[in-house]
Structure formats: structure tokens, C-alpha cells
Amino acid sequence: MRQARCTDFKAKTESVMHRLLHLERGDFRSNRHPALISFHLSMFFFVKRVPAFAPLALAVALSALACIRPAGAQEWPTRPITMVVPFAAGGPADTVGRILSPGLSEFLGQQVIIENVGGSGGMNGASRVAKAAADGSQLVLGNMGTHAANQTFYKTPLYNAATDFTPVILIAQTPLVLLARNDLPADDLRQFIAYAKSNQARMQYGSGGVGSASHLACALLNAAIGVNITHVPYRGAAPAMQDLIAGRIDYQCPDSPIAIPQIDSKMVKAIAVLSRDRSASLPAQPSAHEQGLTNFDASNWFALFFPKGAPAAIVERLHAAAVATLESAAVRSRMQEIGADVTAPERRSPDYLQRFIESEIVKWAAPIKASGASSDN
């Protein structure tokens, strides 16, 4: 009987040791804990030689298994998480955030709550997250405006987009679209340019705010076609769209998620897709490049960021939840409906996003400086 007990304890201990040594489920990696691995190896072979001590070894091993797991991986999240969307409700960023949040909530086991914090082209909301505690309680859904173009557009940006955040994952990219009020006498880009040059003194264009993607796209377009038209900033693309539909402004350059429903309902007039090539979500709409504005390219994108210094275990957990969410058939279908192209797997790593941000800051610097667009905040 005693021999059977010892054999049973020995088997259980070896099982626990195998869990510790092989670090089951990837909770942590062996090269981060060499002292623990050495200790567990010693215990493993000791139990093999002296089965009578298996009960004591088992108790020690179980205690170690319970205690050495990193707190971040084991406990996070223990409360609801705030996803700051730095633009008004109803805009493209808000739409993408609300598509993501249910899946993230499901995979993380805690509710991911959207909070809209607009102003300064998205800088106010992004700045709040940059200054927040790096404990995983807040993240921001950034975009081209908040994490690339504003570094040049604003003379004194509220943060350094390349160093004040922890990158998590690039979610999707969306083309920007030139839309005009329905009664504007232009049906394509050539007619629009001719009309704008003749009427620029009394025309107005709207955007989701100073420094937002929709503002910068229109500013670059104006510079490219040689017009100076009054800018009317709104607290988000949705309010700007309402005024475009009502005919209070002449045109705007929103993301496809907010443009497509209005185009389909014929509430506005689509003039050109502002990416270099046609969009899969608007296959019938010619690009600006196709219509004579050679190599013109203005696209937006969305990505998730924690504050600088977020623990690697938390970043990995959110990244895994985001990947699982993006692989959901329902999420991919919804993204396609709004004209957002989900990023390919090879472009989803935190390291890729860091390199991407740095390259986007450089990419947008030259055309912004050439256009003369800038703000003091």
C-alpha cells in the first residue's frame, strides 16, 4: 500500500514538474526564469531517485506552480477596460471601435468600454492614454491623424507618437473618399477641380477636426490642385457629414466607413477615392490617380496602443484577443461592409506596428510641409 502511494505521488509530482518545465500554455518562457528551471530540474530528478519524498516535493511543486506565474498574465484584466476613441461617436474610428469591443470583451473576459474623447484632431484622447498608468486599464484606438500626421501638422504636439505609447496591433486600413454635396455641379474630379478653382473664395470644406485624417486629406488635395478653400472643423466626421448632406458645406474627405452608407443612400456625391488605387469596397469609384491627379494617395488606418511601459504579458494578451477577434467571420464581414481592409497576419505584430508608425510619420511630414497646413493646437 505504502509503495503504491509513493508511486502515485511520484507520478503526480512528475506531472507537475513537466508542467513547470515545459511551461504549459505559454504563460512564460523558460529563458526568462533560469533559476526556477534549475530548481525544478533538481527536484524532478530527486523524486525519481527517492520516491518516498514525493509528497513533500509535490507540495513544493504545486506551491511553485501557483506562485511563480507573472501577475500580469495571471490576473489581467480584473476589471473593465476603457478603449478611448479620440473622436466623436458615429465617426469611422467609433465604428471600428464598436465592431472590435464585443469580441475583445469575450476573449478577455472583461467588458471593453468605448469612451469618445474628441478634440484637436484626436490628440486630446490619445494624449490622455499616453499619460495614463501603464496597467492595462486604458488603451487608445489611434489612426493616421493621431499617430502620424499630427507629429508634423501641429507645431507642438501633445505627445511623441513613436515613443509615448506601447504598440499592440495594426487593425485595418481604410481609403479616404472625396465627397461633395449633391447639388454641387461636378460629377468627377476634373469637373470638381474646375469648379473649385472658379469658386474657391466662397466654398467651404468640412472635417472631423483640425489635424484629423479627413482634414489632412482635404488639405493635401487642395494643395495638389492649387486652391485655397475655407476649412470648417467639426468634433468628428459624423457631424461634418450631417452638414454636408444638408448642403451647409461643399465637400469633405472622410474615411470609407462613414462615406459608403451615404454614397449608397445617394445622400452625397462621390467624386474620387483618394488612395492611389481603387478600393475593393468601392470598385466602381475611380481613384484620384486614375482621374489625372498622378500618385495622389491619402489612406487612413486604425491601431491599438497602450501607454508607454505596459507589461509585455498584458500586451501579448490583448494582442492575442485582437487577433482572435479579427479572425471572427462576423467581424471580418462587418469590416468589409464599412470598407475597412483587415490587416494581413504578417502585419499584425507589435514590432511591425512600431516600424509602421515611424515610417508613417516620415511619409506624411513632406506633403504636410509642402501644403503649408499647420496648427498651433
ABEGO torsion letter per residue (X at the ends): XAAAAAAAAAAAAAAAAAAAAAGBGGABBAAABAAAAAAAAAAAAAAAABAAAAAAAAAAAAAAAAAABBAAAAAOBABBBBBBBABBBGBAAAAAAAAAAAAAAAAAGBBBBBBBBBEGGGAAAAAAAAABBBAGABBBBBBAAAAAAAAAABABBABBAAAABBBABBABBBBBBBBBBAABBBABAAAAAAAAAAAAAABBBBBAEBGBAAAAAAAAAAAAAGBBBBBBBBBEAAAAAAAAAAGABABBBBBAAAAAAAAAAGABBBABBABABBBAABAABBBAAAAGBBGBBBBBBBBBBBBBGBBAAAAAAAAAAAAAAAABAAAAAAAAAAGBBBBBAAAABAAAAAAAAAAAAAAAAAAAAAAGBBBAX
